[in-house]
Amino acid sequence: MLPTLLLAFWLQAADPAADGMKALEGQKYEEAVKLFGQALEKDKEDISAQFHLGLSLSLLNRDPEAIAAYKKVLVMKPGLFEAQLNLGVLHLRQKQFAEAAALLEEARKQKPAEYRPNYYMGEALIGLGKLEDAEAPLRAALQADAKRPEAMVAMGRALARQGRVKESSTWFADAAAADTAYRDALLELASYHEQAKNREAAIAIYKQFPDNAGARERMGVLLLENGQAADAVAELENAVKTSPTAANRFALATAYLKSKQNDKALPLIASAVEQEPRNVELRLTLGRLLREAKNMPGAAKEFYNAAQADPKSLVAWRELSSTLFLLENYQGALLGFDKLRALGEETPGELYLRALCYDRMKLYKEALPAYEKFLAASAGKSPEEEFKARQRVRVVKKVLDKK
């Protein structure tokens, strides 16, 4: 009897499919893949081994291989519900939404009242941008299991992306209440409120996350946009402390400026410029702050750097030209006005400053037509400057007549 018993034991031990199931149940997925592969080498038509190979591969996040394995299952047995469902979920995980939807729709037809095919079908339709169509399967999923927070979030997302943000709020709130792990879903809701310009609603949500640096940062920005600069300062100071990015420094500096704390804004903007030296907006802001602080050479330098970072920036060339004029660097100012003209801009104000540059450089032949061009362009819009220009025209003409 002993040899027979040993033979039976050997045959049982040599069953790779059975051993694969044990490995799968023991969460030894690599081993399971190997054993199910061996089972298929022995019998290519072993549909159970093929199915569980796909499952093991999916649990290892080897999605392309798992997809191929499940496709073979569906060739062996078309319409197998679990294979359709699992393959659909894998396509969904790979953001292959059309492939996922086709499979999940077939799975839904087989079990229309079951949670999983309906929920995943809703996710696939959201991925395809078919937001209204996603509502029906998601409602069916929630009818099958009303306590599933992931389906609540999906429903909220489908509604919010249609612009129905207020309607979506209940779903996000219910998900957070059902499972604290989904509390951060409220932050997604806040972002939809931001997109819909519902600043107060977004701020109210962000206030619920005092320990979340990102939430405090967004709240600070929204308070700033809402005209509540003083309230924004504390939130943005915290944002800079936890994440001193150029964007956060700039936002805090803006809050300081709007709450008339320019002295605090200047070093922040300077630090932000060091982090992002080619950021034109930062350079321009720093230049303006330096100009307000009466540091005209420093301001001109920043405006010049902004113009170099973006040679097509009309704002940078305007600021540079006017600052150089104030510094009595008339030649430099004229070069700036030339650049603005080349970019298609020549305002009456720029024409007036151009005329003054020529005048003060005693280039009277150039000053006279410049004044006349300004007077024609202004046409009564700047009476004080026009009066001064007419006076200078008389003087310049007399000087030229003497020559």
Buried (B, 14 or more C-beta within 10 A) or exposed (E): EEEEEEEEEEEEEEBBBEBBBEBBEEEBBEBBBBBBBBBBEEEEEBBBBBBBBBBBBBBBEBBEBBBBBBBBBBEBEEEBBBBBBBBBBBBBBBEBBEBBBEBBBBBBEEBEEBBBBBBBBBBBBBBBEBBEBBBEBBBBBBEBEEEBBBBBBBBBBBBBBBEBBBEBBEBBBBBBEBBEEBBEBBBBBBBBBBEBEBBEBBBEBBEEBEEBBEBBBBBBBBBBBBEBBEBBBBBBBBBBEEBBBBBBBBBBBBBBBBBEBBEBBBEBBBBBBEBBEEBBBBBBBBBBBBBEEEBBEBBBBBBBBBBBBBEEBBBBBBBBBBBBBEBEBBEBBBBBBBBBBEEEEBBBBBBBBBBBBBBEBEBBEBBBEBBBBBBEBBEEEBEEBBEBBEEBBEEBEEBEEEE
